[in-house]
Amino acid sequence: MPIERAAVATTNTSMLLTPTGGLSPSTPKVETMPRAAARSNLTLTAGTIHVVSVVIPATTITNVSMLGGVGATLPTNWWFEIVQISDRQILAVTGDQTTQAFAAGDWKTIAFTTPLTLGVATPCWIAFMMAGTTVVSPVGSTLASTNIGGLAPVYAGTSSTGQTSPGAVGAILQAPIGSTSAPYMVLT
């Protein structure tokens, strides 16, 4: 099955399909960017939902993964969501990982509470939120300007602030605004 990418094209698909050092999933269905573009440890804001857009093909998604560049200190809440861009509806959510550690170099794979099955390719955001003393700095790409991340539909952005619990499936995410941080995340 081909890998869907949000905005960065690549012709070297072997780099995308072969895991490096056994850290990442060997059969990604969707990546937020080619692995080679994930070159930075990003600074995220605690308690704020961070989103990156992707197109999810007609498939079933069960897990989301992300690589920690710099570890979190005393996380209190963190989770992932899949949000449909067209109406900002939450389609899938993981459980709150609460105080589970997220160290530097950790490749975290978290299951959605219910697998998401899509019958057609669907533009979505993969959303991540962590609250705590110091949040994880995931590996990803720093965009040159918030203007790039914020072009409609928002490619990389932030949404609701002051979060402490995941949204429910069917709830509507606050409209994101552009940011320069695009975490590398993988759906399997």
Secondary structure, DSSP 8 states (H G I E B T S, - for coil): ---EESS---S-HHHHHS-STT-S-SS-SEESS-GGG--EE----TT--EEEEEEE-SEEEEEEEEEEEE--EEEEEEEEEEEETTT-BEEEEB---TT----TT-EEEEEEEEEEEESS-EEEEEEEEEEEEE--EEEEEE-S-HHHHTSSS-SEEE---S--S---TT-B----EE-SEEE-EEE-
